[in-house]
Amino acid sequence: MNMDFQNKVAVITGASRGLGKEIAILLAEQKAKLALVSRSENELNKVKEEIGPNAEYFVCDISNSKAVEKTIVEIHQKFGKIDILINNAGIWFEGLAEKHPPEKVKELFDVITLGTIYVTTSVLPILKKQAEGQILNVVSVAGIETPGAEMGPYSPYTAAKYAVTGFTKSLEEELKGTKIKVMGIYPGGMNTPLFKKAGFDYTENENWMMDKKDVAKIILFMLSQPKDVIIDHLVVRKFS
Ligand SMILES: NC(=O)c1ccc[n+]([C@@H]2O[C@H](COP(=O)([O-])OP(=O)(O)OC[C@H]3O[C@@H](n4cnc5c(N)ncnc54)[C@H](OP(=O)(O)O)[C@@H]3O)[C@@H](O)[C@H]2O)c1
């Protein structure tokens, strides 16, 4: 690995389970300091206990902009800096467009799109002051392509993720000339509780799912590049 993660401070949203938890474990192995963010205190506490003293957790609903601002201030006060932001938190819903209740459509956008933007805009002034940093958005293949005839349908989820792709690309341009990297990863299906949590009856071993640990390793690789190299957009798919 090129980047030394020792004493780097990483904020990971959605760190209580799934992909976010795996990223946290890998970064902790590299001696990074971690701010684990999600809504469930119990699950966060378990991850913190698994990782040890280099991790702290912060209970926050990222769809609440005021709560996000407060949480980022707390994280900054606790650690004194933020080097890496991983916008990973997300939720799922699927079905015909007209079967999506308006509250669900709003929730998808509130968490996936607005949550990502709120966390990023709260962290950005800190990164700018430090004049360095990395922002990595966990998007989805659903942020760059529509599901096709075999998968889905999940058009509101796709719409929310496409918006995150737009934000990611546009922010990368906005920050050109600074030392703040903005990256997007676009994974296909992974073996996480995402679908079950949303009430859909998938196992964690469907043949279209990648191992979340493999995707976490790829994220670590993206974050490990030399200062003058960026893997800014990376699509990762199941190969079979
Ligand atoms: N699994 C896949 O097939 C797949 C494929 C492509 C992309 N992705 C993306 O990968 C990311 C990680 O998802 P996952 O698959 O690991 O799912 P997961 O296991 O369900 O994890 C989702 C995480 O997001 C957190 N979260 C949800 N709503 C939140 C909110 N309002 N505020 C703060 N945290 C919130 C959850 O914690 P709490 O419930 O404790 O808040 C949890 O830690 C998501 O952005 C997802 O869209 C997943």
The ligand as an ORCA input file, in Angstrom:
! r2SCAN-3c Opt
* xyz 0 1
  N     -25.552     -4.438     -0.958
  C     -25.531     -4.175     -2.258
  O     -25.849     -5.024     -3.098
  C     -25.092     -2.816     -2.738
  C     -24.735     -2.644     -4.083
  C     -24.285     -1.396     -4.521
  C     -24.208     -0.343     -3.648
  N     -24.585     -0.528     -2.344
  C     -24.489      0.606     -1.438
  O     -23.534      0.295     -0.449
  C     -23.774      1.107      0.697
  C     -23.705      0.244      1.937
  O     -24.846     -0.582      1.986
  P     -24.817     -2.096      2.492
  O     -25.083     -2.928      1.320
  O     -23.627     -2.333      3.318
  O     -26.164     -2.111      3.358
  P     -26.433     -2.334      4.932
  O     -25.708     -3.507      5.411
  O     -27.914     -2.255      5.103
  O     -25.762     -1.047      5.576
  C     -26.319      0.232      5.408
  C     -25.721      1.147      6.450
  O     -26.282      2.466      6.282
  C     -26.727      2.941      7.545
  N     -27.841      3.886      7.384
  C     -29.007      3.675      6.751
  N     -29.789      4.770      6.844
  C     -29.075      5.680      7.566
  C     -29.349      7.007      8.015
  N     -30.508      7.626      7.753
  N     -28.402      7.649      8.742
  C     -27.225      7.032      9.028
  N     -26.913      5.793      8.634
  C     -27.840      5.129      7.907
  C     -27.133      1.664      8.289
  O     -27.084      1.843      9.687
  P     -28.344      2.155     10.656
  O     -29.483      1.355     10.170
  O     -27.776      1.815     11.967
  O     -28.574      3.641     10.515
  C     -26.035      0.716      7.861
  O     -24.893      0.880      8.672
  C     -25.131      1.779      0.446
  O     -24.922      3.098     -0.003
  C     -25.734      0.936     -0.653
  O     -26.680      1.642     -1.423
  C     -24.998     -1.731     -1.864
*
